[in-house]
Amino acid sequence: MAATDPFRLDGKTALVTGAGRGIGRAVALALAAAGAELVLVSRTRSELEEVAGEIARHGGRAQLLPFDVTDSAVMRTAIGGLGRLDILVNNAGLNRPQPFLEVDEEILDRLLTLNVRAAFLTAQAAARRMVAQKGGVIINMSSQMGHVGSERDRTVYVMTKHALEGLTKAMAVELAPKGVRVVSIAPTFIDTPLVRPFFDDPTFRQWVLDRIPLGRLGTVEEVASAVVFLASPAAALVTGSSLLADGGWTAW
């Protein structure tokens, strides 16, 4: 493709957290296909090696950083040691459904630690690098549940994603004068190994599909394509907003 293609990411370095599986893996592969050099982060080295191998087979480059993003000291050191950082996809996250009246503190703390605290600190570390470079893009992986509250047994998850949406807006306003864009992407239920067990329950499956006007789950590739757009020069005027890749869920 021509170098002027606004959807290309040649010469850019992109870090993806939770890159070993599911949405994170698909995002890493899509960014690499668009020309970016990848920095792959997750706790499991073997999964990252598989993703890096696939990127290499298609002519791309990837660096592995196997660590837990909730370890803020390790995370800051890792990001600080990068030669440059143009794109962060803040993707690592967790969901453990429980009825509101039965939520235990262990689950509450785990979701807040990963979905909010770690996301905040990772974005902060990346933003410091980007401000020093005078430019960059931070993409927070949110959810349609960061925009609504109508999901069963997921009050903690919904709370964390609303927090991430607020963080996205506040960061975008503060960092815009420094040349850093901040956006979120809010998918509906996506067909991943982590989601599929929920759909073993036919009642839950039908409840979900009845609320998606397109009538189906999303795919990881569809989310990844939207991330590439947000990361690219084609989205140069987009900051402080959330791209709803939700099949129409929030349009009801």
C-alpha positions as a printed Julia matrix, in Angstrom:
252×3 Matrix{Float64}:
   0.0     0.0    0.0
   1.04    3.6   -0.49
   2.81    5.27   2.41
   0.07    7.9    2.46
  -2.65    5.36   3.27
  -4.27    6.88   6.42
  -5.02    3.44   7.85
  -1.38    2.29   7.84
   0.78    2.25  10.98
   4.23    1.8    9.47
   7.01    2.99  11.75
   4.77    2.95  14.84
   5.31    0.91  17.99
   2.16   -0.47  19.63
   1.89   -2.09  23.06
  -1.07   -4.4   23.7
  -1.86   -5.7   27.18
  -3.64   -9.03  27.47
  -2.16   -9.85  24.07
  -1.93  -13.61  24.46
  -5.51  -14.56  23.69
  -8.96  -13.41  22.62
  -9.44   -9.78  21.69
  -5.89   -8.81  22.64
  -4.39  -11.41  20.33
  -6.59  -10.33  17.43
  -5.74   -6.67  18.04
  -2.02   -7.41  18.06
  -2.24   -9.33  14.78
  -4.3    -6.57  13.14
  -1.94   -3.8   14.25
   1.02   -5.8   12.96
  -0.75   -6.33   9.63
  -1.19   -2.56   9.41
   2.56   -2.1    9.75
   3.13   -1.51  13.47
   5.89   -3.13  15.49
   4.28   -4.87  18.47
   5.1    -5.08  22.15
   3.09   -7.99  23.53
   2.18   -8.06  27.22
   0.48  -10.77  29.28
   1.32  -13.06  32.17
   1.8   -16.17  29.99
   4.98  -16.27  27.9
   3.93  -19.31  25.87
   0.82  -17.53  24.59
   2.84  -14.46  23.65
   5.35  -16.63  21.82
   2.55  -18.06  19.68
   1.28  -14.58  18.8
   4.79  -13.31  18.07
   5.41  -16.34  15.87
   2.31  -15.64  13.81
   3.3   -11.99  13.43
   6.79  -13.03  12.3
   5.39  -15.49   9.75
   3.59  -12.6    8.1
   6.7   -10.42   8.01
   6.06   -8.39  11.17
   8.04   -7.79  14.33
   7.06   -8.32  17.94
   8.73   -7.99  21.32
   7.57  -10.07  24.3
   7.07   -8.6   27.77
   5.57  -11.34  29.97
   4.45   -9.71  33.22
   1.36   -8.98  35.28
   0.06   -5.46  34.65
  -1.16   -5.24  38.24
   2.52   -5.15  39.31
   2.89   -1.41  38.78
   6.64   -1.29  39.45
   7.38   -3.94  36.82
   4.96   -2.3   34.4
   6.58    1.14  34.73
  10.06   -0.32  34.26
   8.96   -2.25  31.17
   7.31    0.75  29.51
  10.15    3.03  30.53
  12.62    0.7   28.84
  10.98    0.88  25.41
  12.75    2.8   22.69
   9.48    4.49  21.77
   5.76    4.01  22.2
   3.17    5.37  19.79
   0.07    3.27  20.57
  -1.2     1.68  23.77
  -4.13   -0.74  23.68
  -5.12   -1.0   27.34
  -6.86   -4.34  26.91
  -6.18   -6.47  30.0
  -9.36   -6.97  31.99
 -11.48   -9.4   33.97
 -15.13  -10.23  34.58
 -16.44  -12.45  37.37
 -20.27  -12.26  37.42
 -21.99  -12.33  40.79
 -25.41  -11.08  41.89
 -25.05   -7.66  43.51
 -26.22   -8.87  46.91
 -23.67  -11.69  46.83
 -20.57   -9.86  45.57
 -17.64  -10.74  47.8
 -14.75   -8.43  48.55
 -12.18  -10.65  46.87
 -13.95  -10.38  43.5
 -14.6    -6.68  44.04
 -10.93   -6.01  44.74
  -9.7    -8.18  41.84
 -11.83   -6.36  39.27
 -11.05   -2.91  40.63
  -7.33   -3.71  40.74
  -7.1    -4.95  37.16
  -9.89   -3.14  35.33
  -9.4     0.28  36.94
  -6.17    0.66  38.91
  -3.89   -1.22  36.5
  -5.57    0.39  33.48
  -5.05    3.85  35.01
  -1.39    3.28  35.88
  -0.57    1.65  32.54
  -2.16    4.56  30.69
  -0.28    7.02  32.88
   3.08    5.36  32.18
   2.38    5.22  28.45
   1.19    8.83  28.38
   4.41   10.01  29.99
   6.38    8.41  27.15
   4.04    9.81  24.52
   4.12   13.34  25.9
   7.92   13.23  25.8
   7.65   12.15  22.14
   5.03   14.83  21.5
   2.4    12.39  20.27
   0.63    9.07  20.66
  -2.69    7.25  20.97
  -4.13    5.45  23.99
  -7.05    3.09  23.37
  -8.86    1.83  26.46
 -10.76   -1.44  26.02
 -14.14   -0.7   27.55
 -17.49   -2.41  26.98
 -21.03   -1.6   26.01
 -21.57   -1.99  29.76
 -19.56    1.18  30.24
 -22.57    2.98  28.75
 -25.57    1.17  30.25
 -26.44   -0.75  33.39
 -28.72   -3.48  32.12
 -26.71   -6.63  32.53
 -27.44   -9.4   34.98
 -25.05  -10.19  37.84
 -22.36   -7.83  36.59
 -22.56   -4.74  38.79
 -18.83   -4.72  39.55
 -17.85   -5.13  35.91
 -20.3    -2.42  34.86
 -18.87   -0.09  37.52
 -15.29   -0.65  36.34
 -16.15    0.0   32.7
 -18.02    3.21  33.56
 -14.88    4.26  35.42
 -12.79    3.54  32.33
 -15.1     5.63  30.15
 -14.77    8.55  32.57
 -11.01    8.14  32.64
 -10.93    8.18  28.84
 -12.74   11.52  28.67
 -10.69   13.15  31.42
  -7.38   11.95  29.98
  -8.36   13.09  26.49
  -9.09   16.63  27.64
  -5.89   16.89  29.68
  -3.57   15.3   27.13
  -4.93   16.82  23.9
  -2.74   19.95  24.16
   0.26   17.62  24.54
  -0.47   15.76  21.3
  -1.87   12.55  22.78
  -5.27   11.2   21.73
  -7.26    9.01  24.15
 -10.26    6.96  23.06
 -12.14    3.87  24.14
 -13.76    1.04  22.26
 -16.89   -0.56  23.7
 -17.7    -3.99  22.28
 -20.77   -6.09  22.87
 -20.41   -9.78  23.75
 -17.59  -11.12  21.6
 -17.11  -14.77  20.65
 -14.01  -15.69  22.67
 -13.03  -18.71  24.78
 -13.71  -16.68  27.93
 -17.24  -15.74  26.83
 -18.37  -19.06  25.34
 -18.99  -20.83  28.69
 -21.62  -18.22  29.57
 -23.53  -19.24  26.45
 -23.8   -22.84  27.55
 -26.86  -21.51  29.35
 -29.51  -21.24  26.57
 -31.56  -18.75  28.59
 -28.62  -16.41  28.95
 -27.69  -16.82  25.29
 -31.18  -15.88  24.17
 -31.26  -12.94  26.63
 -28.1   -11.57  25.02
 -29.1   -12.13  21.4
 -32.5   -10.53  21.99
 -30.67   -7.32  22.94
 -28.35   -7.13  19.94
 -30.27   -5.74  16.94
 -27.81   -7.36  14.54
 -28.78  -10.67  16.14
 -25.34  -12.15  16.73
 -22.19  -11.96  18.79
 -19.25   -9.92  17.58
 -15.96  -11.4   16.44
 -12.47  -10.54  17.68
 -11.53   -9.51  14.16
 -14.31   -6.91  14.09
 -13.05   -5.37  17.33
  -9.47   -5.48  16.08
 -10.36   -3.65  12.86
 -12.01   -0.88  14.88
  -8.89   -0.6   17.04
  -6.69   -0.22  13.96
  -8.91    2.63  12.78
  -8.72    4.4   16.15
  -4.93    3.99  16.24
  -4.41    5.24  12.7
  -4.03    8.72  11.19
  -7.52    8.2    9.74
  -8.84    8.91  13.26
  -6.64   11.96  13.85
  -9.62   14.1   14.93
 -11.07   11.44  17.25
 -10.35   11.85  20.97
 -12.35   11.67  24.19
 -15.04    9.48  22.66
 -16.06    5.83  22.72
 -16.52    3.71  19.62
 -19.48    1.42  20.28
 -18.88   -1.87  18.47
 -22.0    -3.31  20.03
 -24.25   -4.51  17.21
 -26.77   -1.86  18.23
 -27.16   -2.92  21.9
 -27.03    0.65  23.25
 -29.29    2.0   20.49
 -32.45    0.53  22.04
